[in-house]
Amino acid sequence: MIRALGNWIDKLLKGPPVRYRGVMGVFYYVDEVTAALDALKQGGHRDLSVFSPVPHHQIEKALEQGPSLVRWVTFTGGVLGLTGGLSLCIYSVYSWPLVVAGKELVSLPPFIVIGYESMILLAALSNLIGMLALGRLPRVKSKAPYDPRFTEDRIGVWVPCDGEAAIRVREMMRGHGAEEVHLHA
């Protein structure tokens, strides 16, 4: 009874088997990957995915990836935090004035600390949210099969396609030096 319940829970956690349609090429050298990506882009394939243990600028250039938008999200969060922190200080001074020794109510030097801390807080939080949102994390469903070697020393290129296009892509990857090519169709 307990074993059956355990098997049932395992099936629920595993979910249905995922069906992929495409070709996965496993490469060792970055130059071969970039050559294969250029050939695939010339062949009309656009939705390519690359799995690599470390970032390679040649691969980013071959995929035509621009700079990340996370820095602008972080900058916007920092500006909003600085503005909000200073505004909070100024609002509280005008709402509950406390005149001490005839000094001005709004004096920026003590307010800079609150503004700075607010800027750091909102910049860090917006950076985290921006990274998660723009990285599409957490990824609930994977769009390509994964091999543990991609975290060690191999680079994987996933091309979603089927039929005759999958056969052409498989031969193209073999021609560009792929160690292994797996057809998922």
C-alpha positions in Angstrom: 0.0 0.0 0.0 2.7 2.5 1.0 4.9 1.4 -2.0 1.9 2.0 -4.4 1.3 5.4 -2.8 5.0 6.3 -3.2 4.9 5.2 -6.9 1.8 7.3 -7.5 3.5 10.4 -5.9 6.6 9.8 -8.1 4.4 9.8 -11.2 2.7 13.0 -10.1 6.0 14.8 -9.5 7.5 13.5 -12.7 4.6 14.6 -14.9 3.9 13.4 -18.4 6.9 12.7 -20.6 8.1 15.7 -22.6 8.1 15.4 -26.3 10.7 17.4 -28.2 10.9 18.0 -31.9 14.2 19.0 -33.2 17.9 18.3 -33.4 20.5 18.5 -30.6 24.1 18.8 -31.6 26.9 18.3 -29.1 30.1 20.3 -29.8 33.5 20.6 -28.1 35.0 23.6 -29.8 33.6 27.1 -29.8 34.7 27.8 -33.4 32.7 24.8 -34.7 29.6 26.0 -32.8 29.8 29.5 -34.3 30.3 28.1 -37.8 27.3 25.8 -37.3 25.2 28.7 -35.9 26.1 30.9 -38.9 25.2 28.1 -41.3 21.9 27.4 -39.4 21.0 31.1 -39.5 21.7 31.2 -43.2 19.5 28.2 -43.6 16.6 30.1 -42.1 16.5 28.7 -38.6 15.8 31.4 -36.0 14.7 29.9 -32.7 18.1 28.4 -31.8 19.1 27.5 -28.2 22.7 27.1 -27.0 23.7 25.4 -23.8 27.2 26.2 -22.6 29.1 25.8 -19.3 30.6 29.3 -19.6 29.6 32.4 -21.7 31.4 32.8 -25.0 31.2 36.1 -26.8 31.6 34.5 -30.2 28.4 32.5 -29.6 26.5 35.6 -28.4 27.7 37.4 -31.6 26.6 34.4 -33.8 23.2 34.4 -32.1 23.0 38.2 -32.7 22.3 38.8 -29.0 22.4 42.5 -28.0 23.4 43.8 -24.6 21.1 42.9 -21.7 18.3 45.2 -20.6 18.9 44.3 -16.9 21.3 47.3 -16.5 18.6 49.7 -17.5 16.1 48.1 -15.2 18.6 48.4 -12.4 19.4 52.1 -13.3 15.6 52.9 -13.3 15.2 51.2 -9.9 18.1 53.2 -8.5 16.8 56.5 -9.8 13.3 55.8 -8.4 14.9 54.7 -5.1 16.9 57.9 -4.8 13.9 60.1 -5.7 11.6 58.2 -3.4 14.0 58.4 -0.4 14.6 62.1 -0.8 10.9 62.7 -1.3 10.1 60.8 1.8 12.5 62.8 3.9 11.2 66.1 2.5 7.6 65.1 2.9 8.1 64.1 6.5 9.9 67.4 7.4 7.1 69.5 5.9 4.4 67.3 7.5 5.9 67.5 11.0 8.2 70.5 11.1 10.7 70.6 13.9 12.7 73.9 13.9 15.9 73.5 15.8 18.2 76.5 16.4 16.7 78.4 13.4 18.0 75.9 10.8 16.3 75.3 7.5 13.7 72.5 7.4 15.1 70.9 4.2 18.8 70.3 4.5 20.1 67.8 2.0 23.2 66.5 3.7 21.3 64.4 6.3 18.8 63.3 3.6 21.5 62.0 1.3 22.0 58.9 3.6 18.3 57.9 3.3 18.3 58.6 -0.4 21.4 56.6 -0.9 20.1 53.6 1.1 16.8 53.7 -0.8 18.6 53.9 -4.1 20.7 50.8 -3.3 17.6 48.9 -2.0 15.4 49.5 -5.0 18.3 49.1 -7.5 19.1 45.7 -6.0 15.4 44.5 -5.9 14.8 45.7 -9.5 18.0 44.0 -10.6 16.8 40.7 -9.1 13.3 41.1 -10.6 14.7 42.2 -14.0 17.1 39.2 -14.1 14.3 36.7 -13.3 11.8 38.3 -15.7 14.2 38.8 -18.6 15.8 35.3 -18.1 12.3 33.8 -18.1 12.9 32.2 -14.7 11.8 30.0 -13.2 11.4 27.9 -16.3 8.5 25.5 -15.7 8.8 23.7 -19.1 12.1 23.1 -20.8 12.1 23.8 -24.5 14.9 21.5 -25.3 16.4 18.2 -24.0 19.4 18.7 -21.7 22.6 16.8 -21.2 24.6 17.0 -18.0 27.8 17.4 -20.1 26.7 21.0 -20.9 27.7 22.0 -17.4 31.2 20.5 -17.7 32.9 20.9 -21.1 30.5 20.4 -24.0 28.3 22.9 -25.9 24.9 22.0 -27.1 23.0 23.5 -30.0 19.2 22.9 -30.1 17.3 23.5 -33.4 13.5 23.0 -33.2 12.4 21.4 -36.5 11.0 18.2 -37.8 10.7 16.1 -41.0 13.1 16.9 -43.9 14.4 20.0 -42.2 15.6 17.9 -39.2 17.5 15.6 -41.5 19.2 18.6 -43.2 20.0 20.1 -39.9 21.5 16.8 -38.6 23.8 16.6 -41.7 24.7 20.3 -41.4 25.8 19.8 -37.8 27.8 16.7 -38.6 29.5 18.7 -41.4 30.4 21.4 -39.0 32.2 19.1 -36.5 29.5 18.0 -34.0 30.7 15.1 -31.9 27.1 13.8 -31.5 23.9 14.7 -33.2 20.6 13.5 -31.7 17.4 13.6 -33.7 14.2 14.1 -31.7 11.3 13.8 -34.0 
